[in-house]
Amino acid sequence: MDIEIAAKQLEALGNPTRLQLYRALVRAGDAGLPVGRLQQRLGIAASTLSHHLHRLILTGLVSQERQTTTLICRANYPVMNNLVGFLVDECCVDAGCETSEADSAA
């Protein structure tokens, strides 16, 4: 994953409202949530929700689909998994594979 893309996604999630919004969409699963229901859950103005959704959409973390008159928002799970993978893929790489004596005794 490109480090610039990861930085933009993490920056978008660094806002408490956007993080709360994103978590609500992740919890909703593949069905997603209508914009109106998201607004009710978060208790924020429609214009504020629109602003935060736009930032998440620009980074690819969220997608929207119109179903007749309803706008459905969904977490983009492949993008989320790529970001999480980027963060943990190289966990402890520089530490080596040695185990300490305390780990061996346990």
C-alpha positions as CSV (number, residue, x, y, z in Angstrom):
1,M,0.0,0.0,0.0
2,D,1.2,3.5,-0.8
3,I,2.2,5.4,2.3
4,E,0.5,8.6,1.1
5,I,-2.9,6.8,0.7
6,A,-2.5,5.2,4.1
7,A,-1.7,8.6,5.7
8,K,-4.8,10.2,4.1
9,Q,-7.0,7.4,5.3
10,L,-5.6,7.5,8.8
11,E,-6.0,11.3,8.8
12,A,-9.7,11.0,7.8
13,L,-10.2,8.5,10.6
14,G,-8.4,10.8,13.1
15,N,-11.5,13.0,13.5
16,P,-13.8,11.7,16.3
17,T,-17.0,12.2,14.4
18,R,-15.7,10.5,11.2
19,L,-14.3,7.6,13.3
20,Q,-17.7,7.2,15.0
21,L,-19.4,7.4,11.6
22,Y,-17.0,4.8,10.1
23,R,-17.5,2.5,13.1
24,A,-21.2,2.6,12.7
25,L,-20.9,1.6,9.0
26,V,-18.4,-1.2,9.8
27,R,-20.9,-2.5,12.4
28,A,-23.7,-2.3,9.9
29,G,-22.1,-4.9,7.6
30,D,-22.6,-5.3,3.9
31,A,-26.1,-3.9,4.0
32,G,-24.8,-0.5,5.1
33,L,-27.0,2.3,6.4
34,P,-29.2,5.0,4.9
35,V,-27.9,8.5,5.4
36,G,-31.0,9.4,7.5
37,R,-30.4,6.6,9.9
38,L,-26.7,7.5,10.2
39,Q,-27.7,11.1,11.0
40,Q,-30.1,9.9,13.7
41,R,-27.5,7.6,15.2
42,L,-24.8,10.2,15.4
43,G,-27.2,13.1,16.3
44,I,-25.5,15.6,14.0
45,A,-26.8,18.0,11.3
46,A,-27.2,16.8,7.8
47,S,-24.6,19.2,6.5
48,T,-22.1,18.0,9.1
49,L,-22.8,14.4,8.2
50,S,-22.4,15.2,4.5
51,H,-19.0,16.9,5.1
52,H,-17.7,13.9,7.1
53,L,-19.0,11.3,4.6
54,H,-17.4,13.2,1.8
55,R,-14.0,12.9,3.5
56,L,-14.4,9.2,4.0
57,I,-15.6,8.7,0.4
58,L,-12.6,10.6,-1.0
59,T,-10.2,8.3,0.8
60,G,-12.1,5.2,-0.4
61,L,-13.1,4.0,3.1
62,V,-16.8,4.5,2.4
63,S,-19.0,4.0,-0.7
64,Q,-22.5,5.3,-1.4
65,E,-25.2,3.8,-3.5
66,R,-28.5,5.4,-4.5
67,Q,-31.5,3.1,-4.1
68,T,-34.5,5.0,-5.5
69,T,-34.7,8.0,-3.1
70,T,-32.4,6.6,-0.4
71,L,-28.7,7.0,-0.2
72,I,-27.0,3.9,1.3
73,C,-23.5,4.2,2.8
74,R,-21.2,1.3,3.2
75,A,-17.8,0.7,4.7
76,N,-15.4,-0.4,1.9
77,Y,-14.1,-3.6,3.6
78,P,-11.3,-4.4,1.1
79,V,-9.9,-0.9,1.6
80,M,-10.2,-1.2,5.4
81,N,-8.5,-4.6,5.3
82,N,-5.7,-3.1,3.2
83,L,-5.2,-0.3,5.7
84,V,-5.2,-2.6,8.7
85,G,-2.8,-5.0,6.9
86,F,-0.5,-2.1,6.1
87,L,-0.4,-1.3,9.8
88,V,0.3,-4.8,11.0
89,D,2.1,-6.5,8.1
90,E,5.6,-5.6,9.3
91,C,4.9,-5.9,13.0
92,C,8.1,-6.6,14.9
93,V,10.0,-7.3,11.6
94,D,13.1,-5.5,12.9
95,A,12.9,-7.2,16.3
96,G,13.8,-10.6,14.8
97,C,12.4,-14.0,15.5
98,E,14.2,-14.7,18.7
99,T,12.2,-15.5,21.8
100,S,13.3,-14.5,25.2
101,E,13.9,-17.0,28.0
102,A,10.8,-15.8,29.8
103,D,8.7,-16.6,26.7
104,S,10.3,-20.0,26.4
105,A,9.6,-20.9,30.0
106,A,5.9,-19.9,29.8
